């Protein structure tokens, strides 16, 4: 493990790259071996990770396992099962006028990949990209978030002890360390975090023409209409919103409720919150905490921007904010413009779908969009309106746990996608070998050119090019 000085960090990519390409790209068996070792490391340290996640975010063991550990294990199993098919070389031959061309295509690892994780799911968002990167044949450096120090230090201790630094390395540190790393000559940078920091990472990488994958956030809209109302639907929305104390990039950010069911929905939301976390959620072991003091203050500020219809309590000393529902929000309030990323749910009534979609209230390029409805026309309107890479109907969150579904943003919510095959493709590029056998040589393709040859080219272009 190198010291966090400029020289050591700058030399990391070259050392990993040199090790990687000294004997060509790693074989499939070598990649599977690395992934199996990573899986064993996760399983052997399951309890330690659960304790670290509780120390950082107050996460209950169930949420730590289901949303962090289990999804990683599922991803590794899925990747190991399908990697041979994804990595298979394709061959094709084309007979053209005068020659035969043969094309071979195969996925190639970028080389040394930098992964910058986020604090809200500090284990999953550090290792999930690494699974895709290793499967594609890369070497990795992981920089976990300093705002989840217990998990970051545990990752550093376990991974750096289990893997050679030329294969996989964890570097801890603050924003200065992250800045030094993004300035180093990595072959690809994968970043999960805020839009503001993501822009800085992209700007730094652009100076060296380093490709970047950005997984950012956004104000994910959630709509419920008359036809979609049920106690089960409300339970799903409440669960998705307050999972991890609301600190989930794909959580429903704002809930739009059809006017005719507005009060009924609010009553059911309150009932679900109470059923989940009791009347005193601060004493409930199934409810998490805000990660940092600075983020605590930001989320608390949102509470005062409307009328509290449920919750509202908070305790800075414990970084606790109760599950909170806010209504009657003044237009232009920050809670309507900024990603909340906490346990505060703004609720907004609407009359009909067309009016809502034309109002400008919904971020079209959010990371995802949710709708609870049985009205096919409304669902279709919502799907057409949203630019988000995923739209979820009558369910929240679950799509992000599937290795069969690409996870990523568009526009303000980022670019690039991973999970499963999408991750394998994201961390590799297509390398092509082109070969031809000429039987007839066309002298006319060489200078000096002539009008006669131009006419022949126009007639024969589809057989020649």
N, C-alpha and C positions, 0 to 999 in steps of 0.2 A: 504494500500500500504506500503510494508516494505521499510526501508532505504536500499540503495544499499551497504550494508556491507556484509562480508562473511557469518556471522551467519544467517542473514535474508534470503539471497539467497539460502544458503545450505538447509535451513529448508522448503523452498517452496514446493518441490516435495512431501515430507512426509505429509505436511498439506493437500495438494490436494488429495493425495492418500488415506489418512485416511478418508477424507470426502467422496470420491468416493465409497470406498468399505465397508463403515460402514453398508450400507443397500443393498449391492449387486450392480450390474451394473445398471445404470439409465434406466428407462423404455423408450420405443420409444416415448411416449407422453412427457416425461421430456426432451428428446433430441430435439424434434420438438419445444418445448416451448423455449428452449435456442436459437435455430436457428431463430425462428420467432422474438425473441427479438433482435437478432443481425441484422436481416433484417430491423426492425423498426428503430434501431439506425442509420443504414446507410442512410435510406430514410430521417429521420428527420434532419440529419446533412449533407445532400448532398451539399448544398452551401458552408458550412464550409470546407468540404473536398476538394472541387474544388478550393477554395481560398488557402488552405494549399499546395496543389499540384502545384499550380501556383507559390507560394512563394519558394518552394523547387526546382522546375525544369522548371519553366516558361511554364507549360503545358497549352495549350488552354482548355477551358471548354469542348469542344466536345471530345477531346482525354481523358480528365480526366473521363468523364462520360462513354464513350464507352469502354475504355480499363481498367478501374479500377472499377468503380461503377457498371455498367451494368453487367459485367461478374460475379461479386459477387452475385448480385440479382438473376441472372439466375442459378447460382450454388446452392444457397439456395433452390430455388423453385424445382429444379431437385432432389436434395437430399431428401427433405421432401416428394416428390412424390414417391420415390422408396425405401426409407430406410427400410420399412417393409419387402419388398421382399428380399433385400440384407441381412437382419438380421434374416431371417427365419431359424429356426432350421431344420436340415435335419436328418432323421432317416432311418436306413437300418438294415436289418436282413439277416444273412447268415447261411444256414444249412450246417454244416460240419460233417465229419464222427465222430460220437460220441458226438457232442455237437452243440448247437445253440449259435451264438454270435449276440449281438445287439449293434449297434454303433449310438451314437447321436453326432452331430457336431453343434457347434454354435460359432459365432464370439464373441470374448472377447476383451474389451478395454485394452490397455497396462497399463493405469493409468494416470500418470502426464506427459504431453508432452511439451517439449520446442520447440518453433518455433522462428527461427532467420530469420527475413525478410531482404530484400534487398532495396537499395535506389532508384533503377530505376523505380520500380512500388511499392512505399512504402505502399500504402493502399492495393492493391490487393495481394501482396506477403506476407503481414502480416496476412490477414484475410482468404485468400483462403485455406491455409493449416488448419487453425483453424476450418473451416466449416467441412472438412473431419474428423478432430480429434474429434470434438464435436458430429458429427453424429455417430461415432463409439463408443461413450460413454465415452471418455476421459475428463480429465480436462486439461487446457492449461495455459501456461505462454508464452506470446509473447514478444520478444525483437525486436522492430523495429530498422531500421538503424538510427544511429546518424547523418548520412550524409543527411538525409531528416528531419531536426528537427521540422519543422512546422507540418508535418503529424504525426510524432512520438508523439509530445506533445498533439496533438488533440486526437489521439487514446488513449493515456494514460488517458486523462481527461474524455473522453466520456465512454470508456469501464469500467474503474475502478469505475466510478460513477454508472454505470448501472448493473454491475455484482458483485456478491460476489467474493472475491479473491480466495476462494476455488474452484470456477468454472472456471473463466477466469480472467486473470490478465495481464496487460501490465507493463513491467519494462523497463525504458529508461536508457540510459547510453552509454558509449563509449566501446572500445575494451576490456578494463579491466573488465567491467561489463559482457560482453559477455563471457569472459574467466572464470569468477567466476560461471556463470550460466552453462556453459558446463562441469564444474567440479562437479556440484551438481548432486545428484543421481536421475536424471530424468529417466523415463522408456523408452523414445524414444526422439530423437532429430531430428528435421527437419530443414535443413539449405539451404538457397538460397543465392548464392553469387559467388565469384571467386574461381577458382580451388585451389589457394594457401591457402586461408582461409579455404576452405572446407577440405583440407588435415589436417590442424591444428585441426579443429573441430573433424574430424574422429579419429585422434590420441588421443585427450583428452578423447573422449567417449570410445575408446577401452580400456583405463585403467580401466574402470568400466564395461566393456562388455555391454555398452549401445548401442542398435541398432540405426542406423543413416540413414536418407534419405538425399541424397545430390542432389540438383538441381543446376548444374553449367552451364558453357557456352561452347563456342567453336567457331570455324570458320565455320559457316554454309555456305556451297557452294550453289551458285545459277548459273545454266547453262541455256543459251538460244541459240538455234540453228536456222538454217534457217527456219525450219518449224514452230517454235514457235514464230517467230517475229511478233509483231503487236503493234500498238500504245497502245492498251488496256493492253497488256502484260507488256510493259515498264512502264505504269502508275502504275500497281500493284507492280512492283519491286521497283520503286522510292518511292512509298507510304510506303512499308514495310521497306525499308532501313532507311528512314528519319523520320519515326514515332518516337515521343519522342526524337527527335534529335539524332536518331541512337542508343539510349541507351536501346536496347531491346535484350534479350538473344537469341531470335529466329529470329532476323533480318538477311536478307541476308548479310553475311560478305564480301564475295568476289564474283564478277560477272565474269563468264567465258563466253565469246562471240565467237561464230563461226566466223572464219576469214572473210568469205564472207560478213558478215553483221556487221563487227566491227564498221566502221565509221558511218554507218547508225544508228546503235544502240546508239552510243555516242551522235549523233545529237538529237535523239529522247529523250534520257535521259535529256539532257540540256533543251529541250523544255518542258518536263514534270515538271522539277524542277522550271523553270520560271513560268509555269502555276500555280503551287501549291503555291509558296512562293514569286513570283514577282522578280523584279530585285534587290530589297533591302530587303532580308529576315530578316535582323536584326530589321526592322521596322514592320515586319509582325506578327500580334498577333496569327497566327496559327502555329508558329514555336517555339519550346522550347529552353531550355538552358542546358548547361552541369552542372551536379550536384555539382561538387567540383572543386576547383582550381587545385588540384593535377591531377585529371582526365583530366581537360582541357589541362594541359601541355603535358600529355601523348598523347592525340589525336592530338594536334597540331604538335607534332614531326612526326607523321605518314605522314602528308601532304607533308613534304619535301623529302620523300623517292621515289618520282616519279614525272612525269610531270603533272601539274594540268590542266585538260581539262575542268573543270567547278568549279566555286567557289574558295575556298582557303582562303577567308577573315576570320578574327577572331578578337575578342576584349576581352581581358582578364578581363577588368573591368566589363563586362557584362556577362562573361562566355559564349560568343557567338562564335560559329564556323559555318560558312556558309555550306550549303549542298555542298559537294566537291566530285569531281570525279578525280581519279589519274590513270594514265596509264604509260607504259614504266618503270616499276619498276625493279630495279636491283635484280637479284637472291640473296637470303640470307637476304634481307631487313627485319627488324622486322615486317613491315606491312603484310608480307606474312606468318609470323610464329605466331604472337600473335593475340588474339581476339581484334578487333578494338573497339567495343562498343561505337561508336560515329558516327557522320555524315560524314565519309570519306569512299568512295566506290572505292576500287581498281578494275580496269577492266583489264582482261587478255584475249588475243585472243588464240583460240585453233583451230587445224585443223580438228580432228575428235574425236569422243567420246572415242574410244579405246585408242588412244594416250594420251588423257587427263587423263583418269582414271589410266593409267599405269605410269604417270609422277610423282606421289607422291605429287601433288599439292593440293589434296583434303583431308581434315580430315575426315576419314571414320566414326569415332565415334562422330561427331559433334552432337549437340542437335537435329538438323533436317537438311534435305537437300531439295533443290528446283530445279525443272527442268521445263523449258518452251519449250515444243516440241510436235509435232504430230507424231514423228517418234517412232513407237512402239518398234523397236529394241533398239534404244538409251535409251528410258525410262526404258526398261527392264535391260539393262546393268547397268544403274545408280542405279536402285533399288537393284540389286544383289551386286554391289560394296559397297554400303553404309551399315554401321552397325547401323545407327541412328534409334531410335525407331519410328520416323515418317518420311515419305517422302511425299512431297506435289508436285503435278503435276499441272502446270499452275495456281498456286495461292500461296500466301505467307501469313503467320501470322494467317490466319483465324482458322486453326485447333486448336490453343491454346485456343480459346474462347469457344470451344464446351465441354459441360460436358459429352458428349458421348465418348470422345477420351482421353485416358490416356496420361498424360503429364509427361515426365521424360527423363533422359539421360541414356547413357551407356558408360562404359569406362571413358575417360577423361571428358565427359559431365555430369558425375554423376551416381547415381544409385537410384532405387526406382522411383515410379510414383504416381501421384495423379490426381485429378479432377474426379468428379462423383463417379462411383462405384470403380474405382481404388483407390481413396482417402479413401473410407470406408474400403477397404481391406488393404491399407497400414498402417492405424492407428489402426488395430485390428489384432488379431491372432486367429487361429482356436483352440477351446477347445473341446476335445473329451472325451466322456464318453463311456467306454467299459464294457460290461456285458456279461457273458456267463452262459449257463445252460448245465451242463455235464450230459450225459446219460450213457456214457461208459468211464471208466477211463483206460488209457493206462499205465500200470505199467512200461512198457519199456522206458518211457521218463525220469525216475529217475535213478540216479546212483545206482549200478554200471552198466555201459553200456555194450552191447554185440554186436558181429558181426551180430547176428540174428536180433536184433532190428535195427541195421543200415540198413540192407537189407530191412526190412519192411518199415523203414522211407523213403528210396529212392523210393519204389514202391507207397507209399501212400502220399507222400509229398504234392501233390496238393490238397488233401482233408483234410490234417491235418493242414497246415500252411496257 
